[in-house]
Amino acid sequence: MSSRLLGLAMVWVLLLTGCTAAANAEPASRRSRADNPDDAQAEALGAIERGTVPDGASYIARITRLTSVHDAPEGEQIGLLDPTTTNGSATALAVVGEPDPDAAWIQVMLDQRPNASVGWIWAGDVDITWTTLHIEVDLAERELRLFDGAELVVRGAVGIGKLSTPTPTGTTYVTDILATPDPDTLYGPFALGLAMYSDVVTEYAGGDGQAAIHGTNSPTLLGLAVSLGCVRVHNDLIRVLAGRVPLGTPVLIH
């Protein structure tokens, strides 16, 4: 999450949200997760090997060195990717489809506008892993669900974007997992940055309207349309997500 996630407080000075985001915020992997029983950070991640990846798994490309992004294999360069995000997390991208272990190029989703942008990167510049976890946010039901394959792991009520600043929809992935400076705030103990941007908020406190899933100190507002576009969940649920899902985990908002 760059310094742009929708609605993170000015005191954060985070690299996440539409805020100038906080120098005190940090990747969750750098902090103790003693309050997180599921400290696996989804070591449901596995190295890709032929014949060993479960059916329905999603693939993740972890950038290992500065790499260029192209509009097609051997095509025009359209960007550069650093192995770490602006928040200090490892750069992990959702892979489009199932990668061929013998292919020189891999198609990935990109963390930029417009939403669902894709590009091609050199296979030698990434490590490919996989996860069976995925997150679904049902805006009509006001509910978030974490699945492991077809199995429902946990579910919970969500607060969503107001009518004037709706939560963007579509397929995306987790870009960062950040621990907040103070869990007893509007944003709870953790925030998961998404490669997704508001269709309405294009600038917020110096950021560009990136969406996130985060906790809250006002659980009575869950189930309501109250945010600038972010998805709010109970602090117990955000702790489970932050402790379990890997960077690059696919997220469907509909």
N, C-alpha and C positions, 0 to 999 in steps of 0.2 A: 504494500500500500504506500503509495507515495504521499507527499504531504498534502493530501486532498480528500480524504474520506469524509463523506457527508456528515456534518454535524458533530465532529469531535471538537471539544471545547477549546477555546483560545489558550487556556492555561496549559494545554497539552503541548502545544507547539510541535505536534506530531508530524511525522512524515507520512501520516496516514490521513485521510480525510481532507475536507475542505478547510482544514485549519492550518495555521502556521505551525502546528504540531510540536509536540513537546520533546524537548531534549531528554526528558526523563523516561519517555516511553522506550521500550526496547523489545527486540524479538523475544517471544516467550521462551525460546530454547536457551536463552542466556540467563533466565531466572529459575530459581528453584520452583518446581511444581509440587511441592510437598502437599499443597491443598488439592492436588489433582490425582486421584487414585489411578486414573488411566494414563500414566506417564509414558505410554508407549510411543507417543508422537507418531502414532500409526506406523509402527514397524510391522504393519500389515503391508508395508512396502517390501517389495522383493526385487532382486535383480532379474532382469528379463533373460530367460533361457528358453530355448525351444521346448515346447511341450509341457512347460511347468506353470504357465500362467492360467489361472482359473477362467472359465468362461464368464464373460460379462465384465471382466476387470477393465479398468481405465488405465491408460499409460501416461506417465509423467516424464518430461525431459528436464533434467537438472543441468543447468549451464555450468560448464567446468572452466571456461576461459572466455575472454572477450570474443564474441562471435557476431557475424553479420546476419541480418535477416533479408531474405530475398522474396520477390513476388512470385517466383516459380523456381523449380530446380534449375540451377545454372542461370537464373534470371537476374533481373535488375535488383541491386541492393536498395532496400527501403528503410533500413535501420540497423542499430547495433544493440547488443545485449551484453550487460556486465554480469559476471557470476554472482554478484550480490545486488539486492535491491537497495533503494535509497534508505531503507530502514535497517539495513544490515542483515536481512534474511537471505538465505540462498535463493537464487532465482530459479523457480520451478514453473514450467509451463505445461498446460494440458495438451497432450498429443491428440491430433485429429485422427480418429480411426485406430487401426492396429499397425504399428510400424513393422516394416520388414527388416529383420536383423542384418540383412545383407545390403540394404539400400544405403546410398551415400547421402540422401536427403530425407528430412523428416518434416512433416507439416505440423505446425503448432498453432494454438490460439495465442493471441497477443494481448498484453495489458495496455490498451490504448483505445481512443475513440477512432471510428465508430465501434460500438459493442460488437462482439463476435468477429473482430478482425483476425485474419490468419496470415501466416507467412511460412517460409521454408528456411530451415537452418541445416548446417552441415552436421551430419551424424557424429563425426569425430569430435565435435565440440560439446557433446552432452553425454550424460549417463542416463540411460532409460530405466525407469523403475515402473512399478504398477501398484495399484491399490484396488481393493474391492469395495471401498467406502465411497459413498456419495451423499450429498445433501440435497433435499428437496424443500422448497419454500412454497407453500400453497397460499396465495394471497386471499383467495375467496374464503378459505377455511381459517385463515389467520393462524397457520400452523407450520412449524419446521419439523422435518423428519430426517433423521440420520439412518441410512441403510448400510448394511454390510451385505453386498449382493442383493438378494431379494428379501433378506431378513431385516425387519425393522428393529433398530437398536434402541433408539430413544426418540421421543417426540415432545413438543412443547409449544405453547402459545407464543405468538409473535406480535409485536407492534410494527406497523408498516407505514409507508409514506402517506402523507395527507393527500387529499384530492388534488390540491394545487401543486404538490411535489411528490408524485407517485413513485413507488419503488420500481425501478426498471426491471423488465422481464427478459427471459431468455436463458441460454446456457452459458455458464461462465466457470470460473475456478478460483480457488483460494490463492492469493498472491503473498500474503503476509499473515503471521499470527503474532500480535503484539500484546504485551502485558501493560496495563495502564499504570500510571504512577499511584493512583488511589482507587481501589476497587469500590469504594463507597461514593461513586459519582454517577452521573447520567449514563456513563459508558461501561460501568461495571468493571470486572477484573481483566477482561480480555476483549480484543477486537480482531476479527478476521477480515482482512482487506480482500476485496473481490476485483477481478478484472472486468468491471462493469461500471458504467457511468450514467448519471442522471440524464434523462432527455430534456429536463427543464432547468436544473441548476448547472450552469456551465462555469460558474466562478463562485467560490465560497472561501472567504478569508485567505485569499492567495492560492487556493487549490482549484481543481477543475471538476469537482462534483463526483468523485469516486465513491461508490457504495461500499458498505461493510455490513457484517453481522456482528453485533456487539451486545454486551450485557446491559443492565439498567439498575438504577437505584429506585425505580418507580414501577415495581411489578404490577401495580393496580392498573397501569395503562396498557399492559399486554392485551392483545385482542382488538386494539383500537388503531385507527389511522392517525398517527400523531407525529411522524418523523419527517425529515427532509428527504427521505428516500431510503435511509438505512433500515435494516431489519433488526429490531430489538428482541432479545430473548431473556429469559430468567437467568440470573447469575449462575445457578446450578447447571443449567444447560450449556452456557458458554464455557464453563470450566470443562465439561465433558468434551465439547468440540475442540477446544484449544489443546486438550491433553491427548486427543485421539486422532484427529484428522491430519494427514500430511499436507504440506504445501503442494499445490497442484491438484488438490481434491476437486472433482467436478461438482458444480452447484447448478441446480435447475430452479429458476424462479418463474412461477406461472400463476 
